[in-house]
Amino acid sequence: MCLAIPGKLIEIAHDANGVRMGKANFGGIVKQVCLGTPEVETGDYVLVHVGFALSKVNEEEAARTYQLSMR
């Protein structure tokens, strides 16, 4: 079983090796993530597992996940 958490991309850049990276906000905690999803842009929500963005999710799905985790 794996756990993936949605985060909002607040910044996108490339590292020294040319890998596309981003800073994602997870309900107030900001972490750097590897962007394996080329279609995402700043402001999008991504589903992140162990530092890797797996897919893009909509804002409603991200909000629903945050609400469920606060129970």
N, C-alpha and C positions, 0 to 999 in steps of 0.2 A: 504494500500500500504506500502511496506517495501523497504528499501534501503540497499543493500549489496555492499560492496566495496572490490575489490581484494587487497591482500597484500602479499608480499613475505616473507616467513618464514626465519628468520635469526638465530633463536635459538629455541630449543625444550628442555623442562625440565618437571619435575613433582613437583607440589607444596607439602606442608606439609601433605596434605590429600591424596596424590597419584594421583591427577587429572593432566592429561597431558595438559600442557600449552605451549605457544610459544610466541615469540616476532616476530611481523610482521611489515614490513616496507611498509608504505602507501605513496609512492612518497616522501620520506624524513621524514615522521613522523612515529616514532616507538611506537607501542602500544602492550600491553600484551593481548593475546587472549586465549580463552579456545578452545582446539582442540578436537572437537567431531568427527573428521575424522581420524581414526587410520592409514590410509594408507599414510598420508602425511609425508614428510621428509624435513629437512632443504634444502632451495633452491626452494621448491615448492611454487606455488601461491595458496592461499585459498580465497574463497569468504566469507567475514566476515559481520555479522549483529549483532549489539549491543554487540560486544565483543566475539561472538561465531563463530568459523569457521564452515560454513555449508557444503562446498564442495571444492574439488580441481578444479582449472581451469588452462588451459594452459597459457603460457606466452603471446601468441598472443592475447588471449581474454582479459587478464589483460591490455595489452598495448592499445588495442582498447577502453576499458572502460576509461582509463586515458585520451586518446586523446579526447573522447567525453565530458569528464567533464571539459576540458580546453576551451571549446567554449564559 
